[in-house]
């Protein structure tokens, strides 16, 4: 692929320009990349771009389109220490209707006041931003006694994160059918007016799952917003009805995590996959663990879905809440698991957390080429497989600006490791005189 050419100059020099120097691309080229105005302005061979703007040395780094997080739960993130054990009902533990959990880990009940939710949602988004996800879509519970408190808190977090990363919210009502669902339907419409970017929910938990889905699709059509439904996908008849409903909808439809599809007989799952593909549905799987009860563990059959033509993105799901107390929220770990356990190539696995995830969220495509959005992730390494295997050091770029940096330091005390020139980074108190690793003599770059 030839080098991307600079965009036409716009007059005075852009003092906000940033030049990424000596980055390696997945096709093996080493390039300089100039960013300006939130976009990639030029890509050229290393050393070919002028000195305009600040410079970041990316020697030893692989430069990639930034991943995105299509399935987060910001309102329940970071609550594991004060939450009760995960339920076995298939419902995500989000506290009782009043908004307080019955904590059993010594930390007391989980506070779900607006400031508590806003703080946790902000912290969770920053953690995932540090991993590389410059855009997140979060499923946020509405209704019950808390009504729209959580939604307002997450939208406040979105505003406080402006310039660092993009956070979109999916309104998730509890019930939408019958007398009990009337309030939920009204709140769903109010949540969209407040700023929710998509509508969704758990049709599996409503007494009338088909009626729930129909109500969500109606609101989506009214407001022209995407649909993102949370379902285990273990009922093929229900999936068939849903696929038939969304076939003519103009708004994009996403389902996830659909781990139940993997528990169906192969021929039944294949038929359901064909129906989802025909309806144009995107499935978001969660390789790092589900975000419901223990009965919903498992990953959607990625290979079967892709073979049927279904677009499959990958998300992180729960981030250290009761349903996954060790959830990392790391898109590169999700890609690693897809490559290690689902048979995807490194390129396909990374595409599931970047290009496909962005498309599922309605975001523009990103390539390391002139004219594309400057949403980028630099990972220390020479090729993608190695980066997915050991991606510790990362530099995250959002809208043309470095917004997060993680640096790993590896040291060895055994002189044999030094003589073998095992990759390290930073100062060390170990090593022999005159060898890399002696204080003041940093070794070669680490992971």
Secondary structure, DSSP 8 states (H G I E B T S, - for coil): ----------SS--TT-EEEEEEE-TTS-EEEEEEETTEEEEEEETT-S-S-SEEEE-TTEEEEE---EEEE-TTTTT-GGGS----SSS------TTS-----SSS-S---SHHHHHHHHHHHHHHHHHHT-SEEEEEEEEBGGGBTHHHHHHHHHHHHTTTT-EEEEEEEES--SHHHHHHHHHHHHHHHHHT-SEEEE-GGGSSSHHHHHHHHHHHHHHHT-EEEEEE----HHHHHHHHHHHTT-SS-EEEEE-GGGGGS-HHHHHHHHHHHHHHT-EEEE-TT--SS-GGG-S---HHHHHHHT-EEEE--B-SSBTTBTT----HHHHHHHHHHHS---HHHHHHHHTHHHHHHTT-----SSTTSB--EEEEESSSHHHHHHS---EEEEETTEEEEEE------S-HHHHHTT----S--S-S-TTSTTSTT---S---
